[in-house]
Amino acid sequence: MSSIREINIHYSDENGAITLSKNLKPYMTNDLVIVCIGTDKCIGDCLGPLVGTLLEKSNFPYPIYGTLYNPVHAVNLKDKINYISKKHPYSFIIAIDACLSNDESIGTIQLRKGPIYPGKGVGKELPPVGDISIIGIVDILDENTKANLHSIRLGFIMKLSEVIVDSLWRAINEMK
């Protein structure tokens, strides 16, 4: 596969999903697995499960792990990674998660080389996930991070999720 170009788009950019999809297109192969990380217990951390649920409900043609009803989160992450690696031993994983950053980056969706390091923003040490990653920056990283994650609007997370889902579907449709 070609080397991934790191992409930063804002969720409100009308061409954002198109830009993201063009860079995802090379990874839409038979061995693709999508892992959506997070929990529905905290709006700021439900980006991954919301994306997973939207993909599942739209009959996305690749395996999806992490939905609102069956999340992949800090408590079960190691077990889920082990299960996925046994069930899909030669898979290429796109990991999707919410992320914290600086104030100027809020609302940015990033496509990155390499894995996601879940929990890093809240001081947890969890195993890395993914060959490439899609992150949505949902809030700032500061000393009040845990409080901030509970004050994020669901509508904002929904918009980020819709752009990510749209970009994945566009990448598949460009293959046809």
HELIX and SHEET records of a PDB file:
HELIX    1   1 GLY A   16  LEU A   24  1                                   9    
HELIX    2   2 LYS A   25  TYR A   27  5                                   3    
HELIX    3   3 ILE A   43  ASP A   45  5                                   3    
HELIX    4   4 LEU A   47  LYS A   57  1                                  11    
HELIX    5   5 LEU A   77  LYS A   87  1                                  11    
HELIX    6   6 ASP A  103  SER A  105  5                                   3    
HELIX    7   7 LYS A  120  VAL A  122  5                                   3    
HELIX    8   8 THR A  145  LEU A  149  1                                   5    
HELIX    9   9 LEU A  154  ASN A  173  1                                  20    
SHEET    1   A 6 ILE A   7  HIS A  10  0                                        
SHEET    2   A 6 THR A 108  LYS A 113 -1                                        
SHEET    3   A 6 ILE A 132  ILE A 140 -1                                        
SHEET    4   A 6 PHE A  92  SER A 101  1                                        
SHEET    5   A 6 LEU A  32  CYS A  36  1                                        
SHEET    6   A 6 ILE A  64  TYR A  65  1                                        
END                                                                             
